[in-house]
Amino acid sequence: MAKALAHPELVSLAAGFVDHETLPVEAADQAWRELFSRPAESRAALQYGTTIGYPPLREEIVRRMRAADGEPAGPVHLDASQVVITAGSNQLLFLVADVLLDPGDIVLCGAPSYYVFLGTLANVGAQAVGVQVDQDGLVPEAIEAELLRRRAAGQSQRVKAIYVTTYYDNPTGCSLSLARRAALVDIARRWSLYIIEDAAYRELRYYGPDQPSLRAFDLDGETVIHAGTFSKSFSPGIRVGWAVLPKALLGPVLAEKGNIDFGSPNFNQLLMAKVLHGGQFDAHVARLRESYRRKLDAVLQAADELLAPLGRIHWVRPSGGLYLWLRLPDGVDTSVAGPLFARAVDEGVLYVPGDPCYGQGAPRNMLRLSFGSPTTDDLRRGIAALARALRQVMP
Ligand SMILES: Cc1ncc(COP(=O)(O)O)c(C=O)c1O
């Protein structure tokens, strides 16, 4: 951030911000005006709410999850009593870590994983154990092998959960395949673990069909902790996310949430409910998909034309989300202290080094590019700058 501020001419392919230009100013303005044209609703918006959240919003989330996850595989036991509104999904991730984990407990995470959650786990003294991922997401066989290893080491009791981003992962851009969704829920049930399903990017789908969430495979609703958010699909500033919780976790999470926030901002929840009911949300997501699809196409085209000729650089082509994850040749160090980072800044581009996305034993040759914020021209300029920097350091 300091480098970006000091050099405003840099193209930042680092920050995971949603696109500033497509933020839903008119849609939010229209919903806000409608809300405040009704005195009873305006007063409700300005009053305290409940810790669990605004009932019509929770009902609408259930309706949408049922529609997206489909019948008959749909979550038969899903109802609004298990849906908790949070200040973005990050609050839910914190609450779950806080409630579920004691110091020394283990959470199995993809290697790599969303680095903010790795920080949350470290803060509660838990251990994030990295498990292999590939282009189809977390590898179930690798999870099972790690569980067997932990059992042999007498540590099964310490493993509490699996954390997985099921759609267009941050940082890899990959989604968990359909077959693996069923397999993962099966493993978690057999080993009595929770799965924390982070679905932050579900709506940012540019190619291919939607997939049912892990929650749809959890027929008694006691295994999957589902975290959703309107941050990526509408506005991170409104800070409304939600959780679908197993019944056993509802009480503890609500008690902790009540201690911390006394309920998520009611105004934001009523605004979000208005946006969903009024049709502005769906219209916005449709526009967003168009715009991000163009950016994804641009970043992939630039990578094909400018990075591929350098050889030995690999990436998986994402079909949604905001990230492109690059694997460079073994000797290239992408870390902030390494030579590539400094050269990239000199050439005019910022990226996110891959090493913070791993628990232990982080490889040094990975990096993340975010394509959501820059214009298509800047994406090309940024990739060209990265190619120039890479040419100077590639062995
Ligand atoms: C994978 C993942 N999960 C959760 C979040 C948190 O988003 P929010 O708290 O705004 O819902 C992010 C934000 O970048 C993310 O990338």
The ligand as an SDF file (V2000), in Angstrom:
LIG
                    3D

 16 16  0  0  0  0  0  0  0  0999 V2000
  -12.1650  -15.6030    0.1210 C   0  0  0  0  0  0  0  0  0  0  0  0
  -12.7050  -14.4100    0.8430 C   0  0  0  0  0  0  0  0  0  0  0  0
  -13.5110  -14.6030    1.8760 N   0  0  0  0  0  0  0  0  0  0  0  0
  -14.0410  -13.5740    2.5560 C   0  0  0  0  0  0  0  0  0  0  0  0
  -13.7460  -12.2660    2.2220 C   0  0  0  0  0  0  0  0  0  0  0  0
  -14.3310  -11.1690    3.0850 C   0  0  0  0  0  0  0  0  0  0  0  0
  -15.2120  -10.3600    2.4480 O   0  0  0  0  0  0  0  0  0  0  0  0
  -16.3230   -9.5300    3.2370 P   0  0  0  0  0  0  0  0  0  0  0  0
  -15.9850   -9.5180    4.6890 O   0  0  0  0  0  0  0  0  0  0  0  0
  -16.2960   -8.1800    2.6410 O   0  0  0  0  0  0  0  0  0  0  0  0
  -17.6130  -10.2690    2.9960 O   0  0  0  0  0  0  0  0  0  0  0  0
  -12.8950  -12.0110    1.1420 C   0  0  0  0  0  0  0  0  0  0  0  0
  -12.5310  -10.6240    0.7720 C   0  0  0  0  0  0  0  0  0  0  0  0
  -11.6860  -10.3440   -0.0100 O   0  0  0  0  0  0  0  0  0  0  0  0
  -12.3610  -13.1170    0.4400 C   0  0  0  0  0  0  0  0  0  0  0  0
  -11.5230  -12.9450   -0.5930 O   0  0  0  0  0  0  0  0  0  0  0  0
  1  2  1  0
  2  3  1  0
  2 15  2  0
  3  4  2  0
  4  5  1  0
  5  6  1  0
  5 12  2  0
  6  7  1  0
  7  8  1  0
  8  9  2  0
  8 10  1  0
  8 11  1  0
 12 13  1  0
 12 15  1  0
 13 14  2  0
 15 16  1  0
M  END
$$$$
